[in-house]
Amino acid sequence: MRISELSDRTGVSPASIKYYAREGLLPAGARTGYNSTEYDEAHVARLRLIRALIDTGGLTVAAAARVIAAIDDPDVPVDSVLGVAQRAVPREVASPSEDALEQVRAVMRERGWATVAGNPGIPLAAAVIDDFAKTGRTDVAELVSRYAAAVDLVAEADLDLVAGSGDRDRMAEAVVVGIALGDALLAGLRRIAQESLSHRRYRGGVVPTDRKEPA
């Protein structure tokens, strides 16, 4: 297909397609003439992955390029692709307190979690605990423990999806898509569940009719 068709199929402008190719995120098309290039279904799939990383995952183009380079390198193990993707997702947090870090470590011990010291989730979780404390809530230990139990199930579902993806390249892509899109999916489902549970607890299961609901 020509670049115009590739653009129509993916919703990515021709200029962006050329830019992604220059930056190494997208393989070059096959030159079929002096000013003619052909693309195939692999380019469609890669562009959709790129847009998922950037639009939903919030990655910069440079970060997306690092992640895609890890996907494309057969010498990078799948679990290492996971680490690259985790560190690519933008998460700017203030330096957490030692007390908050210890709370996170305590939950890690409780759950039997083993990870590298540089896992970005550790300071992120600790910084959130510090933010809870700033609002006057210092009694979040049980909340953190219950969240940890829940995300154990989520992480298992994530890795089951990866394991069922087939070969190494598909597994690596599944890891990246799970990180880029999984956080957003989890947040959406959590909001739905929160509202549903609140109706059961405080309204006897009755959904309020004073606001417009989706069809």
Stockholm file with secondary structure:
# STOCKHOLM 1.0

chainA/1-215         MRISELSDRTGVSPASIKYYAREGLLPAGARTGYNSTEYDEAHVARLRLIRALIDTGGLTVAAAARVIAAIDDPDVPVDSVLGVAQRAVPREVASPSEDALEQVRAVMRERGWATVAGNPGIPLAAAVIDDFAKTGRTDVAELVSRYAAAVDLVAEADLDLVAGSGDRDRMAEAVVVGIALGDALLAGLRRIAQESLSHRRYRGGVVPTDRKEPA
#=GR chainA/1-215 SS CCHHHHHHHHCCCHHHHHHHHHTTSSCCCEEEETTEEECCHHHHHHHHHHHIIIIISCCCHHHHHHHHHHHHCTTSCHHHHHHHHHHHSCCCCCCCCHHHHHHHHHHHHHHTCCCCTTCTHHHHHHHHHHHHHHTTCCCCHHHHHHHHHHHHHHHHHHHHHHHTTCSHHHHHHHHHHHHHHHHHHHHHHHHHHHHHHHHHHHSTTCCCCSSCCCC
#=GC SS_cons         CCHHHHHHHHCCCHHHHHHHHHTTSSCCCEEEETTEEECCHHHHHHHHHHHIIIIISCCCHHHHHHHHHHHHCTTSCHHHHHHHHHHHSCCCCCCCCHHHHHHHHHHHHHHTCCCCTTCTHHHHHHHHHHHHHHTTCCCCHHHHHHHHHHHHHHHHHHHHHHHTTCSHHHHHHHHHHHHHHHHHHHHHHHHHHHHHHHHHHHSTTCCCCSSCCCC
//
